[in-house]
């Protein structure tokens, strides 16, 4: 899905401004804190749905690969980080099989805009050698919900997904791929449901750590 078609006007300007903010977004500050003890044992990170790559500024000690479907976002990111050899970008759809891997995989506010939980979640888990950190809308039951694209020129041809996925389904997929998961309350929203696209949704973090053959996590949760 071309995400730019299903965002409000001015979204590219917003993403560009985020690159120049001195203080990281709240969710990135929390992501950094969650991963702080793991970073010394990790060297590479993939940010799926990276937009303009502003997360790279929060993990400067790691080799960063930003993946996004929107070429315009990536053009802005490449221009901004052009002189940094530790930051790279790739145009790729996580609905297709993964092509890269890293110690840590980061994904914020992307899965809920996919048509379904799989194969996107399966694919990103295949990318992670150690840890996946998700921030996604979760609830007791899965709710697949779409609205017409907010941009008038695409409203009759493109749907915007605003899905809620079930806790149990996410953790079953993690288990199937050999990960142990931990649910973490989202600090910015306090994981309290809010009204968006005609439905109520609540953000949560899920930190998933790949298990060893003995069944214990490779990194302490």
N, C-alpha and C positions, 0 to 999 in steps of 0.2 A: 504494500500500500504506500503510495506517495504521501508522506505525512504532511508535507507543506499544503496539500489540498484540503486537509481537514483541520487546519489551525486558523485562528482568527487573524485578521489583518494586523500587520505590524509585528508579527511573531519573529521575523528575522531581525528586526531592529532590537527586539528584546534580547535575543540570543547574542547579538553583537555587544550590547551594553554589558551583559554578564561577563564577557571577557575582560572588561576594563574595571570591574568592581574590585576594590581592595579587599573587602570582606567576602569570603565564599558564601554561597547560599547555605541556608540552615541544614538542608539535607546532606550537603557535602561535608559540613563541619561534623555532623553526627557520623557519617560514613567514615571519616578519617579517625574519629575516636574509636569506633567499633573495630577498625582494622589496625589500630596503632601497635598492638603487641605482635601482630602477624607480619608487619612490613619488614622487620629485620631479616626474616627468613624467606622473603619473596623479592623477586627482582623485576618481574614483568606484570603489567596490568592491562587488561582489555576493558574498555568502556563502550558498551554496546548501546546504541542510540545516543551517541556522544554529542550530537548537535554541533556546536562550534568548538567543542573540546575544552570548555572551561574547567572541567574536572582535572585536567592535566596539571593545573597550577596547584592543586591540593596534594598531589603525589609527586613532587619534583625529584625525589630520589630514585624513582622507578622508571624503567623503560615503558612508555605509555603508547598504546595503540587504540585510537578512537575509530569506532566502526559506526557508520550511519548509512541510511539509504538515500539521503538527500544530498545531491552533489553540491548544491548552493551552500549548505551549511559547511560542508567540507572545504570548499574553496575559501571561505572566510577563515576557517581554522588553520588551513595551510599557510595562508598569508600571515596570520598572527604569530604562529609558531615556526615560521620558515627557517629560522636560524638555530633552532634547538634540535640537535641530532638524536635526542632521546624521546622525541614526540613524533609519531607518525599517524597517518590516517588511511582508511580503506573504505571504499564504497561496497557495501555488502548487505544483503537481506537475511536476517536471522531466521526467516522462514525456510531458508535453504540450508543445506549441510554446512557446518563451519569449515573455515579454511585456515584458521590460526588458533593458537593456544597460548595460555599465559598462566602464571601462578595464581593470579586473582582475576576474577571477572566481575565487573560492576555493571549494574543495570537499574536505572531509575525511570519509573513512569513510562515504560514502553510496553510491557506485556499486556497491560489492560487495553491497549489500542490495537492489539493483534486480533485476528478473527477468532482465535481460540488459544488455550494454554499451550497445547502441543500443535506443531512440533517446535515452536520457538523455545520453550523452556528446555526441552530435550537437547536442542542444538547448543544452547549456551552452556549447559552443564558439560557437554563434550569438550568445550573450549577450556575448561578450568582444570588445572593440575592440582590445585590445593583448595581454593575458596571461591564461592560465589556469594556476592552480596546483592540482594534484590530489594527494591522498594516498589511496592505494588498494591493495588486495591484488593483487599481480602475480606472474606466474610464467611459465615457458616455454610452458605450454599453458593454454587456458581450461578451467575446471572449474566447472560450474553445480551448486550444492549447496544443498539445502534441508533444514530440520528443522521439526517442528511448533512453532508459537509457544510460547515458554516459559511464558506465562501460561495457566493451566489452562482458563479460560473461552473462550479462542480456539484451543486446541490442535487441535481437530477441524475448524476452519473456515479457519485461516490458516497459511500457511507462512512461515518466515523464511529468506531467501536469505543465503548466506554464500559468495559466488562469488569465484573467482580468475580474473582476465582475463589474456590472453596479451600480453606486451610488444609483439609484432609487430602485433597487432590494434589496440592503443591508438595506436601510432605511425602506422599506416596511416590511421586515422580523423583524426588530427591533420593529416596531410599532405593528405588530401582536403578539409579545411576551410581549408587555407592556413596551417597552423601548423608551425613547427619545434619539436621537442621535445628536452628534456634530462632524463635519468634521474638522480635524486639519492637517495642512501642515506638512509633514515629514521634520524635520530639516536636517537630514543627506544628503538627496537627493534633498531637496527643492521641493519635489514632481514633479521634472522634469523627463520626460520619459527617460529611458536608454535602451540600446540594450541588451537583454538577451534571450538565447534559440531561436534566430531567429525572435524575435518580440520586440516591444517597450512596456515598462511597467513603471508605476509610482506608488510609494508608498504613501499611506496616512494613518494617524491614524483616527480611529473612536472611540470616547468615547460615550458609551451608558449607560444611567442611568435609572434604573427601576422607573416607575412612581408610585405614590400613587393612591389611589382610586379617589382622587379629580382631577387627571390628571396632577399634577405637579410632577417634578422629586424629588426623595428621597434625592438626593445630588445635590447641586447647580452646574451647568455647567459653 
